[in-house]
Amino acid sequence: MRTDHFIRFERVTAVEETRRGLLADVHGERLRVEVVRPDVVRLQMSRGGTFDEQPTYAVCVDPFERPVAWRAESDGEAWRIVTEAMTVTLWLDPFRIDVHRADGSVVLETAADEHGRYWTYATLNDAFTMRRRCGVGDAIFGLGEKGGHLDRKGRDFTMWNTDVLNPDGTAEFRAGLAPDDPRADMTSVEFDPYYVTIPFFYHQAGPGGAMSGSFVDNGYRGSYEFSRPTEYRIGFEGGQWTEYVFAGPSMPGILEAYTWLTGRASLPPLWSLGYHQCRWHAYSQDDVERLGARHRDDGFPCDGLWLDIEHMDGFRVFTWDESRFPDPAGMLKRLSEKGFRVISIVDPGVKRDPGYWVYDEGVERDVFCRTEGGDTYIGQVWPGDTAFPDFSTEEGRAWWGELNAGHVASGLAGIWNDMNEPATGSIPAERMLFQDGHASHARFHNQYALLMAMGTHEGLRSARPDLRTFILSRAGFAGIQRYAANWMGDNQSRWDHLWLSITMGSGFGVSGQPFVGADIGGFQGNSNAELFLRWMQLGVLTPFCRNHNEIGNIDQYAWAFGEAVHDHAREAVRLRYRLMPYIYAAFVRASETGEPVQRPLVFDHQDEPAAAAAEDQYLFGRDLLVAPVTAPGVTARQVYLPVGHWYDWHTGELHEGGRYVIAPTPMDRIPVYARAGAVIPMWPEAPPSTDGHHPETIELHAFEPVTDGRRESLLVEDDGLTFAALSGAHVRTTFVVTREAGEVAIETRTEGDGYPEHRRQAFHLVAHGPSGQVDLGTLAPGRVVLRPADPTDD
């Protein structure tokens, strides 16, 4: 971002106290410094003397709803806001802002240029920028869907939702780059920007150090420049500076605060956590039913069958091709009876086709985006010339919700939102204006998918008020987790994209979006037996698990690569289904605290530099460590085990953490480790689907701790479909494993009112210890000693 002619704000001329902080005059504008929580402060600069009270739709709470104890101090040179967790210093001349924790450690410090001039805030023609100090060895995490390494330090990023494989839409980001620069290649794992914009990141002070966080609540195109060794720069091309600064110092604490502001994922329907089969293909109705039957005949668990754009009539949204789908409702009913849910794609582009009822209705209700001259904006997507709903208006979102409600009335279980960056093909999007043509494209471009998901969500809730919704979105903005899951778009059938799915998924997780996954096997290009199997073994241990590939490529069904691959893939999927109680508990925690389901090791082990560096592995939930195979021909790989003790999931071998181990990687498995002290709840067998599956027994795999301490694990049982669980219709069991003076015990605590479908009668306990695995049978309620303090005591 060029800042040669930017006007720096250099001095504060007046300050007054307000209800939650300070209000200052700076170069004719007004600056707010307001306490949100003891560990969170909001910085906001007016434009034209006026504050934008809702810059985006990301924040979903009143930031000032909680009372906070704070005080203001002034010494003539600076004003300070002091809470129990931090001190915010507003220096008057020269103007700068610094934030420190109560112990004096740095949260944020303004950087000066080579002339000693501070760049706290500078502006030019509606754009603005800030510069902050950082250390050479510092790390940066977050920013949502970004390619490359998990640590963002050393690179620059653009925040602009982009249809990644559209050469017209990506041309400006590739222009001027050398041919051998990976960022010049849209398919490179280093390409930027991607489909989703989340202007939220963590700054870690040195290897293993404290973390702070920043969320700029601004939907305009932004830039984050982390390529300089001792400073980073933030810039936006419009809107106002509204930033939430998080003092930390822990990564989980920052994410809890961020997701309190922007919302957390709601409870997903249990079927959405199963295995999904998708392909862009011109299926007929009979083809789809045969596809379902093949999974059942093969004993291959599957919950979801997906329909891409070929099911529509000429790519017209909310239609069916009647020649191939003469009875969609009948097909959906028959598949539902066999335990399958069907999800169809819905793009925002509405074919400009007078006589097509959706287009005619949109024109009649005046809900399409307009141009400056008042025309309906026209872009180009799959059906040709297309109009785009104006989701920035309540009327536009409500209309879209009605359309989705009518669409699922046929029996569809969920909605798949694609092309919603918004993608406009070869026609530039900039002339697409919002709010009856009065708001710029730049203001709402990055929010378009979020607003589309809002409308879709409300429509599904109105159609099925008792059922949890499922929406999958390609694009998004901060807060998208409230309404939709994300997948990582049009990835490649390549090993480097398998690797990318690990860092990108982990980056999503620490950016507030727990429900995310990549197309297993890769979407574009031709997979192969080894790549597909390794991706399947990885994909079943990610939050969203879907096999998907592009039309015109080789088949990528689980049976497409021969019997051996099919059987290993089936065992991998069966493991996911057996782990469903553990996976669902991880999603419950995400809905309550914002913590990720797929998370980088640094999230739980930020004081270990080696954990942050181990970006090709991750934690799935709190207690399973997954180390995928990311290259062909690999028969063993190095795995970093964080401090503690870990059990090899496959062999039961106990390992001390804080060190590297070499793990074998035969074709039937990838390395997985269970944390000592954890209880992993599992279904005894993998069902064909989650539909109606309420087993009478839950297996508890308890991994014996080696050192004294205490660890909690969770099992949540409910109907998996409705919101009744939120009103107490569940059975929530907490398992507390303790080790003290050599005695190992497990305590169970249960709460909840139960639910009609609940059938569990017993827990079957399997103990894993240093000397091996022991089947202990039924676990009695209360406290049970697994290992007595006296080793001679039976």
C-alpha positions in Angstrom: 0.0 0.0 0.0 1.6 3.2 -1.2 1.5 5.9 1.6 3.8 8.6 0.1 1.2 11.3 0.2 -0.8 10.2 3.2 -1.5 12.9 5.8 -0.4 11.8 9.3 -2.3 12.9 12.3 0.4 14.4 14.6 -1.2 15.9 17.7 -4.2 15.7 20.0 -5.7 19.1 20.8 -8.4 18.2 23.4 -9.4 15.2 25.5 -12.5 14.5 27.6 -13.7 11.5 29.6 -16.7 9.6 28.5 -18.8 6.8 29.9 -16.4 4.1 28.7 -13.2 5.9 28.0 -11.8 9.0 26.2 -13.0 11.3 23.4 -10.2 13.3 21.7 -9.9 15.9 19.0 -7.2 15.0 16.4 -6.7 17.1 13.2 -10.4 18.0 13.0 -11.5 14.4 13.6 -12.6 12.7 16.8 -11.0 9.7 18.3 -12.7 7.3 20.7 -10.7 5.1 23.1 -13.2 2.9 24.8 -13.0 0.0 27.2 -15.0 -3.0 26.1 -13.7 -5.5 28.6 -10.8 -5.4 31.0 -8.7 -7.1 28.3 -10.3 -5.4 25.2 -10.3 -1.8 24.0 -11.9 -0.3 21.0 -10.1 2.5 18.9 -12.3 4.5 16.5 -11.6 7.5 14.3 -14.4 9.6 12.8 -14.6 10.7 9.2 -16.0 14.1 8.6 -16.6 14.4 12.3 -19.1 11.5 12.3 -18.7 8.0 13.5 -20.1 5.0 11.6 -21.8 3.1 14.4 -22.2 -0.1 12.3 -19.3 -0.3 9.9 -20.0 -4.0 9.1 -22.3 -6.8 10.1 -19.5 -8.7 11.9 -20.1 -7.6 15.5 -23.3 -9.1 16.8 -23.4 -7.8 20.4 -23.4 -4.5 22.2 -19.7 -4.2 22.9 -20.4 -2.1 26.0 -23.1 -4.3 27.5 -20.8 -5.5 30.3 -19.8 -3.2 33.1 -16.1 -2.7 33.4 -14.0 -1.2 36.1 -11.5 1.4 34.7 -10.0 4.8 35.5 -8.5 7.6 33.5 -5.3 9.4 34.4 -3.5 12.4 32.8 0.0 13.9 33.4 -0.1 16.6 30.8 1.8 14.6 28.2 -0.5 11.7 27.9 -3.9 10.3 29.0 -4.1 6.7 30.3 -6.9 4.3 30.6 -6.2 1.7 33.2 -8.0 -1.6 33.8 -7.0 -4.7 35.8 -5.6 -6.2 32.6 -4.1 -3.3 30.6 -3.1 0.3 30.3 -3.9 2.3 27.1 -1.7 5.3 26.7 -2.9 8.2 24.4 0.1 10.5 23.9 -0.8 14.0 22.9 2.1 15.5 21.0 3.2 13.6 19.0 0.0 11.7 18.8 0.4 8.0 19.3 -1.3 5.1 21.1 0.4 2.4 23.0 -1.2 -0.5 24.9 0.5 -2.6 27.6 -0.6 -5.3 29.9 -0.8 -4.8 33.7 2.7 -6.4 33.9 4.1 -3.9 31.5 4.5 -6.3 28.5 3.6 -4.9 25.1 0.2 -5.4 23.5 0.6 -2.6 20.8 3.1 0.1 20.2 3.0 2.7 17.5 5.9 2.7 15.1 7.9 5.7 13.9 9.5 6.0 10.5 13.2 6.7 9.7 12.6 10.4 10.5 11.1 9.7 14.0 7.6 10.5 12.9 4.8 8.3 14.4 2.3 6.7 12.1 -0.5 6.2 14.5 -3.1 7.1 11.9 -2.7 8.6 8.4 -5.3 9.1 5.7 -5.7 10.1 2.1 -8.9 10.2 0.0 -10.8 7.9 2.4 -8.0 5.4 2.8 -6.1 5.1 6.1 -3.1 3.3 7.5 -1.4 2.5 10.8 2.1 1.3 11.6 3.0 -0.8 14.7 6.2 -2.1 16.1 7.2 -5.8 16.2 10.2 -7.9 16.9 12.4 -9.8 14.4 11.5 -13.1 16.0 7.8 -12.3 16.5 5.0 -14.4 14.9 1.7 -13.5 13.3 -1.3 -15.9 13.1 -4.8 -15.6 11.9 -6.4 -13.6 9.0 -8.6 -16.5 8.2 -8.3 -18.1 4.8 -4.8 -17.4 3.7 -2.3 -19.6 1.8 1.3 -20.4 2.7 2.7 -20.9 6.2 0.6 -20.7 9.3 2.9 -18.0 10.6 2.1 -14.9 8.5 5.3 -13.0 9.4 7.4 -12.1 6.4 4.5 -11.8 4.0 1.9 -9.2 2.8 -1.8 -9.9 2.4 -4.7 -8.3 0.6 -8.2 -8.5 2.2 -10.5 -8.8 -0.8 -12.8 -11.7 -1.5 -11.7 -13.2 -4.8 -12.9 -16.0 -7.1 -9.4 -17.5 -7.1 -9.5 -19.4 -10.4 -11.1 -16.6 -12.4 -8.3 -15.0 -14.5 -10.2 -11.8 -14.8 -10.8 -11.4 -11.1 -7.3 -12.3 -10.2 -5.4 -10.3 -12.9 -4.7 -7.3 -10.7 -3.1 -9.4 -8.0 -0.8 -11.2 -10.5 0.1 -8.1 -12.5 3.8 -7.1 -12.3 5.0 -10.3 -10.6 7.8 -12.3 -12.1 6.7 -15.5 -13.8 8.5 -17.6 -11.2 6.8 -15.8 -8.3 4.4 -18.3 -6.8 1.9 -15.5 -6.2 1.6 -15.0 -10.0 0.0 -18.5 -10.2 -3.7 -18.7 -9.2 -3.2 -22.4 -8.3 -0.2 -21.8 -6.1 -0.4 -22.4 -2.4 1.1 -18.9 -1.9 -1.5 -17.0 -4.0 -3.4 -14.2 -2.3 -6.2 -13.1 -1.8 -8.6 -15.9 -1.3 -12.4 -16.2 -1.0 -12.8 -15.2 2.6 -11.8 -12.0 4.4 -11.3 -12.0 8.2 -9.3 -8.9 9.3 -8.4 -10.5 12.7 -4.9 -11.6 13.7 -2.6 -12.5 16.6 0.8 -11.0 17.3 3.1 -13.2 19.3 6.0 -11.6 21.0 8.9 -13.8 20.2 9.0 -17.6 20.1 6.7 -18.9 22.8 5.8 -15.5 24.0 2.6 -13.7 25.0 0.0 -12.9 22.3 -2.2 -9.9 21.5 -5.0 -9.6 19.0 -6.4 -7.1 16.5 -9.7 -7.0 14.7 -10.4 -4.1 12.4 -14.2 -3.9 11.8 -14.0 -2.7 8.3 -15.3 -4.3 5.1 -13.4 -2.3 2.6 -10.4 -3.7 0.8 -7.5 -4.0 3.2 -3.8 -4.8 3.3 -1.7 -6.3 6.1 2.0 -6.0 5.5 4.1 -8.2 7.8 7.1 -8.4 5.5 9.2 -5.9 7.5 11.3 -7.2 10.3 10.6 -4.6 13.0 7.2 -3.1 12.1 3.9 -4.1 10.5 1.4 -2.0 8.6 -2.4 -2.1 8.3 -4.3 -0.2 5.7 -7.8 0.0 4.3 -9.0 1.8 1.2 -12.2 3.2 2.7 -14.4 3.3 5.7 -13.4 4.2 9.2 -10.8 3.0 11.6 -12.7 0.8 14.1 -10.4 -1.6 15.8 -10.7 -3.9 18.7 -7.4 -4.6 20.5 -7.1 -7.7 22.6 -4.6 -7.8 25.4 -4.4 -11.6 25.7 -1.9 -12.9 26.6 -3.3 -16.4 25.7 -4.5 -17.4 22.2 -7.6 -19.1 23.6 -8.5 -16.0 25.6 -8.2 -13.8 22.6 -10.3 -16.1 20.5 -13.0 -16.3 23.2 -13.2 -12.5 23.3 -13.2 -12.2 19.5 -16.0 -14.7 19.1 -18.0 -13.1 21.8 -18.0 -10.0 19.6 -18.6 -11.6 16.2 -20.6 -14.7 17.3 -20.0 -18.4 17.5 -21.1 -21.3 15.4 -24.4 -22.6 16.4 -24.9 -26.3 17.1 -24.6 -28.2 13.8 -27.1 -30.9 12.8 -25.3 -34.2 13.5 -25.7 -35.4 10.0 -23.6 -32.5 8.7 -20.6 -33.9 10.6 -20.8 -37.2 8.6 -19.1 -38.1 5.3 -20.4 -36.3 2.2 -20.2 -37.3 -1.4 -20.2 -34.5 -4.0 -19.2 -34.1 -7.6 -19.9 -31.5 -10.3 -21.5 -33.9 -12.8 -24.6 -34.1 -14.9 -26.4 -36.6 -12.7 -29.9 -37.9 -13.4 -32.3 -38.6 -10.6 -31.6 -42.3 -11.0 -27.9 -41.7 -10.9 -28.1 -40.0 -7.5 -30.2 -42.8 -6.1 -27.7 -45.4 -7.5 -24.9 -43.4 -5.9 -26.6 -43.7 -2.5 -27.3 -47.4 -3.0 -23.6 -48.0 -3.8 -22.5 -46.5 -0.5 -25.0 -48.6 1.4 -24.1 -51.8 -0.5 -20.4 -51.2 0.2 -20.9 -50.6 3.9 -19.4 -47.2 3.3 -20.8 -44.7 5.8 -22.3 -41.6 4.2 -24.8 -38.9 5.4 -24.8 -36.4 2.5 -25.2 -36.4 -1.2 -24.7 -33.1 -3.0 -25.9 -31.6 -6.2 -23.8 -29.1 -8.1 -25.0 -26.7 -10.8 -26.0 -29.3 -13.4 -29.2 -30.2 -11.5 -30.7 -26.8 -12.5 -32.7 -25.8 -15.5 -30.1 -23.9 -17.5 -28.3 -22.9 -14.3 -31.3 -20.9 -13.1 -31.2 -20.9 -9.3 -34.1 -22.5 -7.4 -35.1 -24.7 -10.4 -34.7 -28.4 -11.3 -33.9 -29.8 -14.8 -37.2 -31.7 -15.2 -35.7 -34.0 -17.9 -33.2 -35.4 -15.5 -35.1 -34.8 -12.2 -38.8 -35.5 -13.0 -39.7 -36.1 -9.4 -37.2 -34.3 -7.0 -39.5 -34.6 -4.0 -39.9 -38.3 -4.5 -36.1 -38.8 -4.9 -35.4 -36.8 -1.8 -38.0 -38.8 0.2 -36.6 -42.1 -0.9 -33.0 -41.1 -0.1 -34.1 -39.7 3.3 -35.6 -43.1 4.1 -32.2 -44.6 3.5 -30.5 -42.1 5.8 -29.2 -39.6 3.2 -29.6 -35.9 3.3 -29.3 -34.0 0.0 -27.8 -30.5 -0.3 -28.1 -28.4 -3.5 -26.0 -25.5 -4.7 -27.5 -22.0 -4.9 -25.5 -19.2 -6.4 -26.4 -15.5 -5.9 -26.4 -14.8 -9.7 -30.0 -14.8 -11.1 -30.2 -15.3 -14.8 -31.4 -12.1 -16.6 -34.3 -13.8 -18.3 -37.7 -12.1 -18.5 -40.2 -14.9 -17.9 -38.0 -16.7 -15.4 -40.0 -16.4 -12.3 -37.1 -15.6 -9.9 -35.8 -12.8 -12.1 -39.3 -11.4 -12.7 -40.0 -11.4 -8.9 -36.6 -9.8 -8.1 -37.4 -7.0 -10.6 -40.9 -6.5 -9.3 -39.8 -6.3 -5.7 -36.8 -4.1 -6.6 -34.2 -6.2 -4.7 -31.4 -6.4 -7.3 -28.2 -4.4 -7.1 -28.1 -1.2 -9.2 -25.6 0.9 -10.9 -24.9 4.6 -10.4 -27.3 5.4 -13.3 -30.1 3.3 -11.8 -29.8 0.3 -14.1 -29.9 -3.2 -12.7 -26.3 -4.3 -12.4 -25.5 -7.2 -14.8 -22.6 -9.6 -14.3 -21.7 -12.9 -16.0 -21.8 -16.3 -14.2 -22.9 -19.8 -15.2 -26.3 -18.9 -16.7 -24.9 -16.0 -18.7 -26.0 -12.5 -17.9 -27.0 -12.3 -14.3 -28.5 -9.9 -11.8 -27.4 -10.0 -8.1 -29.7 -9.6 -5.1 -28.9 -6.6 -2.8 -28.3 -8.5 0.4 -27.3 -5.2 2.2 -31.0 -4.4 2.5 -33.5 -6.2 4.8 -35.8 -6.6 1.8 -33.2 -8.3 -0.3 -32.3 -10.7 2.5 -35.9 -11.5 3.3 -36.7 -12.2 -0.3 -33.7 -14.5 -0.6 -34.8 -16.2 2.6 -38.2 -16.9 1.2 -36.7 -18.4 -2.0 -34.6 -20.7 0.1 -37.5 -21.7 2.3 -39.5 -22.7 -0.7 -36.5 -24.6 -2.2 -36.0 -26.8 0.9 -39.7 -27.5 1.1 -39.0 -30.2 -1.6 -37.0 -32.1 1.0 -33.5 -30.7 0.6 -31.6 -30.7 3.9 -29.3 -27.8 3.4 -28.0 -25.1 1.1 -24.6 -24.7 -0.6 -23.7 -21.1 -1.4 -21.1 -20.7 -4.2 -19.8 -17.9 -6.4 -20.6 -15.4 -3.6 -17.5 -13.3 -3.4 -19.4 -12.0 -5.5 -18.0 -13.6 -8.7 -19.1 -11.7 -11.8 -17.0 -13.5 -14.5 -15.4 -11.2 -17.1 -17.5 -8.2 -16.1 -15.9 -6.1 -13.3 -17.9 -6.0 -10.1 -17.2 -2.4 -9.2 -20.3 -0.9 -10.8 -22.5 -3.2 -8.6 -23.9 -0.7 -6.0 -25.9 -1.4 -2.9 -28.7 0.1 -0.9 -30.7 1.3 -3.9 -27.5 2.5 -5.6 -26.4 4.7 -2.8 -23.7 2.6 -1.2 -20.4 1.7 -3.0 -19.4 -1.7 -4.1 -16.3 -1.4 -2.0 -18.3 -1.2 1.2 -20.2 -4.4 0.8 -18.0 -6.6 -1.5 -16.3 -8.4 1.4 -19.6 -8.7 3.3 -21.7 -10.0 0.4 -21.4 -13.7 1.4 -22.0 -13.0 5.0 -25.2 -11.1 4.2 -26.3 -13.8 1.7 -25.8 -16.4 4.5 -27.8 -14.2 6.9 -30.8 -14.2 4.5 -30.5 -17.9 3.7 -30.3 -18.7 7.5 -33.4 -16.7 8.3 -35.3 -18.4 5.4 -34.4 -21.9 6.6 -35.3 -21.0 10.2 -38.7 -19.7 9.1 -39.3 -22.8 7.0 -38.2 -25.2 9.7 -38.1 -23.3 13.0 -37.3 -26.4 15.1 -34.5 -27.7 13.0 -30.8 -26.7 13.0 -29.7 -25.2 9.7 -26.8 -26.2 7.5 -25.4 -23.8 5.0 -22.0 -24.1 3.3 -20.4 -21.0 1.9 -17.4 -20.4 -0.3 -16.9 -16.8 0.6 -17.3 -15.0 3.9 -16.4 -12.2 6.3 -15.8 -12.0 10.0 -18.9 -13.4 11.7 -19.7 -15.9 8.9 -19.4 -18.7 11.5 -22.8 -17.6 13.0 -24.6 -18.8 9.9 -22.5 -21.1 7.7 -19.6 -23.5 7.4 -16.9 -22.7 4.9 -15.0 -25.0 2.5 -11.7 -23.9 0.9 -13.0 -23.5 -2.6 -11.6 -24.8 -5.9 -8.5 -26.5 -4.7 -6.1 -28.7 -6.8 -5.6 -32.4 -6.9 -2.0 -32.0 -5.8 0.1 -32.9 -2.8 0.9 -29.2 -2.0 -2.8 -28.5 -1.8 -3.3 -31.4 0.6 -0.6 -29.6 2.7 -2.4 -26.3 2.2 -5.6 -27.7 3.6 -3.8 -28.2 7.0 -2.5 -24.7 7.4 -5.6 -23.1 5.9 -7.9 -25.1 8.0 -5.9 -24.3 11.2 -5.9 -20.6 10.1 -9.6 -20.6 9.8 -10.0 -22.3 13.2 -8.0 -19.6 15.1 -10.0 -16.9 13.2 -13.3 -17.9 14.6 -14.6 -20.4 12.0 -14.6 -23.9 13.4 -16.7 -25.6 10.7 -14.3 -25.8 7.7 -12.8 -28.4 5.4 -11.2 -28.8 1.9 -12.5 -30.9 -1.0 -11.0 -34.4 -0.3 -8.9 -35.5 -3.2 -8.8 -32.0 -4.7 -11.4 -30.3 -6.9 -9.6 -29.4 -10.0 -7.3 -31.8 -11.8 -7.0 -35.6 -11.6 -6.2 -37.3 -8.3 -4.5 -40.6 -8.0 -4.8 -43.6 -5.7 -2.2 -42.6 -3.2 -3.1 -38.9 -3.1 -6.8 -39.7 -2.7 -6.2 -42.2 0.1 -3.9 -39.9 2.0 -6.4 -37.0 1.6 -9.2 -39.2 2.8 -7.2 -40.2 5.9 -6.7 -36.5 6.6 -10.2 -35.4 5.6 -12.0 -37.7 8.0 -10.2 -36.0 10.8 -11.2 -32.4 9.9 -14.4 -30.6 10.9 -16.1 -30.7 7.4 -15.6 -34.0 5.5 -16.6 -33.9 1.8 -15.3 -35.7 -1.3 -15.7 -33.4 -4.3 -14.2 -33.0 -7.8 -14.7 -31.1 -11.0 -16.7 -32.2 -14.1 -14.5 -33.6 -16.9 -11.9 -35.1 -14.5 -11.5 -38.8 -13.6 -13.8 -40.4 -11.1 -13.0 -39.7 -7.5 -15.4 -41.9 -5.8 -14.0 -44.0 -3.0 -14.2 -47.1 -5.2 -12.6 -45.5 -8.2 -9.0 -46.4 -7.4 -9.4 -50.1 -6.7 -10.3 -52.4 -3.9 -7.3 -51.7 -1.7 -7.8 -48.0 -1.7 -11.6 -48.4 -1.3 -11.1 -50.6 1.8 -8.6 -48.3 3.5 -10.8 -45.3 2.7 -13.8 -47.1 4.2 -11.9 -47.8 7.4 -10.9 -44.2 7.6 -14.5 -43.0 7.3 -15.6 -45.7 9.8 -13.1 -44.2 12.2 -14.8 -40.8 11.8 -18.2 -42.2 12.5 -17.0 -44.1 15.6 -15.4 -40.8 16.8 -18.7 -39.0 16.2 -19.4 -38.5 20.0 -15.9 -36.9 20.4 -16.3 -34.8 17.3 -19.7 -33.5 18.3 -18.4 -32.6 21.8 -15.7 -30.5 20.1 -18.4 -28.6 18.1 -20.4 -28.1 21.3 -17.3 -26.5 22.9 -16.9 -24.3 19.7 -20.5 -23.1 20.1 -19.9 -22.2 23.7 -16.4 -20.7 23.7 -15.4 -20.2 20.1 -12.5 -22.7 20.4 -11.5 -24.4 17.1 -12.3 -28.0 16.2 -9.2 -28.2 14.0 -6.5 -26.2 15.7 -2.8 -25.6 15.2 -0.6 -26.9 18.0 0.3 -23.3 19.0 -3.3 -22.7 20.1 -2.9 -25.0 23.1 0.8 -24.8 23.4 1.8 -21.3 22.6 4.8 -21.4 25.0 6.5 -24.1 22.9 8.2 -22.6 19.9 8.4 -26.1 18.3 4.6 -26.4 18.5 4.2 -23.2 16.5 6.6 -24.5 13.9 4.8 -27.9 13.5 2.3 -26.5 11.0 1.9 -29.8 9.0 0.1 -31.4 12.0 -2.8 -30.2 14.2 -5.1 -31.0 17.1 -8.5 -32.4 16.2 -10.5 -31.3 19.2 -8.5 -30.9 22.4 -7.0 -34.4 22.7 -6.3 -36.0 19.3 -3.1 -35.0 17.5 -3.1 -35.7 13.7 0.0 -35.8 11.6 -1.1 -36.3 7.9 1.1 -37.6 5.1 1.7 -34.7 2.7 4.0 -36.2 0.0 4.0 -39.4 -2.1 5.9 -42.5 -1.2 6.3 -41.6 2.5 6.6 -44.6 4.8 7.5 -42.6 8.0 7.3 -39.0 9.1 8.6 -36.8 11.9 6.0 -35.7 14.4 6.3 -33.1 17.2 4.5 -34.1 20.4 3.9 -31.2 22.7 4.8 -31.2 26.4 2.9 -33.9 28.2 2.4 -37.5 27.4 0.8 -39.0 24.3 -0.4 -42.5 23.3 0.0 -43.8 19.7 -3.6 -44.3 18.6 -2.8 -47.3 16.5 -0.2 -49.2 18.7 -0.9 -47.9 22.2 2.8 -47.0 22.7 3.3 -44.2 25.3 5.5 -41.2 24.3 6.8 -38.4 26.4 6.1 -35.0 24.8 8.2 -32.0 24.3 10.2 -33.9 21.6 10.1 -35.3 18.1 9.3 -38.9 17.2 9.5 -40.8 14.0 6.1 -42.4 13.2 5.5 -45.1 10.6 3.0 -44.3 7.8 1.9 -47.5 6.1 -0.8 -47.0 3.5 -3.6 -48.0 5.9 -3.1 -45.1 8.4 -1.6 -41.8 9.3 -0.1 -41.0 12.7 -2.7 -40.1 15.3 -2.0 -39.6 19.1 -4.2 -39.3 22.1 -3.4 -37.0 25.0 -2.7 -38.7 28.3 -5.5 -37.9 30.7 -8.1 -37.7 28.0 -11.3 -39.7 27.7 -12.3 -40.2 24.1 -16.0 -41.2 23.7 -16.8 -43.5 20.7 -19.6 -45.4 19.1 -18.9 -49.1 19.3 -19.5 -49.5 15.6 -19.8 -47.2 12.6 -23.4 -46.9 11.4 -24.4 -46.4 7.8 -25.2 -42.8 8.6 -26.0 -40.8 11.7 -29.7 -40.9 10.9 -31.6 -42.3 13.9 -28.5 -43.7 15.4 -28.7 -43.6 19.2 -26.7 -46.6 20.5 -27.3 -48.3 23.8 -23.6 -48.3 24.7 -20.9 -45.6 24.4 -17.3 -46.8 24.5 -15.0 -44.6 26.7 -11.3 -44.8 25.8 -9.5 -43.5 28.8 -5.8 -42.7 28.4 -4.0 -43.0 31.7 -2.1 -39.9 32.9 1.6 -40.4 33.8 2.0 -37.4 36.0 -0.2 -35.9 38.7 -2.9 -33.6 37.5 -6.5 -33.3 36.4 -8.1 -33.3 32.9 -11.7 -33.0 31.8 -13.3 -34.6 28.8 -16.9 -34.1 27.5 -19.7 -36.1 26.0 -22.9 -34.4 24.9 -25.9 -36.5 23.7 -29.0 -34.9 22.2 -31.3 -35.5 19.3 -28.7 -34.0 16.9 -31.4 -32.2 14.8 -33.4 -29.7 16.8 -32.7 -26.8 19.1 -34.3 -28.6 22.1 -30.8 -29.3 23.4 -30.4 -25.6 24.2 -33.3 -25.8 26.5 -32.0 -28.8 28.5 -33.1 -31.7 26.3 -29.7 -33.4 26.4 -27.4 -35.6 28.5 -24.1 -33.9 29.2 -21.5 -36.0 30.8 -18.1 -34.6 32.0 -15.3 -37.1 32.7 -12.7 -35.9 35.1 -9.5 -38.0 35.1 -7.1 -37.3 38.1 -3.8 -38.7 39.1 -2.6 -38.0 42.6 0.1 -39.9 44.6 0.0 -42.7 42.1 -3.8 -43.2 42.2 -5.6 -42.7 38.9 -9.4 -42.2 39.1 -12.2 -41.2 36.7 -15.2 -39.3 37.9 -18.4 -38.8 35.9 -20.8 -35.9 36.3 -24.0 -35.8 34.4 -26.5 -33.0 33.8 -29.5 -32.4 31.5 -33.1 -33.4 31.2 -32.6 -36.1 28.6 -34.4 -36.4 25.3 -36.9 -38.9 23.8 -34.5 -40.7 21.5 -31.9 -41.3 24.2 -31.2 -45.1 24.4 -27.8 -45.3 26.1 -27.8 -47.6 29.0 -24.1 -48.0 29.7 -20.6 -46.8 29.3 -18.1 -49.4 28.3 -14.7 -48.4 29.6 -11.4 -49.3 27.9 -8.3 -48.1 29.7 -5.1 -47.4 27.9 -2.0 -47.3 30.0 1.8 -47.6 29.8 1.6 -51.4 30.0 -1.2 -51.7 27.4 -4.9 -51.7 26.9 -7.4 -53.2 29.4 -11.1 -53.7 28.8 -12.7 -52.8 32.2 -16.3 -53.3 31.2 -19.2 -51.2 32.3 -18.3 -47.9 34.1 -20.3 -47.3 37.2 -21.5 -43.8 37.9 -19.6 -41.6 40.3 -15.9 -42.0 41.0 -14.0 -45.1 39.9 -10.4 -45.9 40.7 -8.6 -47.0 37.6 -5.2 -47.6 39.2 -4.8 -47.8 43.0 -2.0 -45.9 44.7 -0.5 -49.1 46.0 0.7 -51.1 43.0 0.3 -54.3 45.0 -3.4 -53.6 45.7 -5.6 -55.5 43.3 
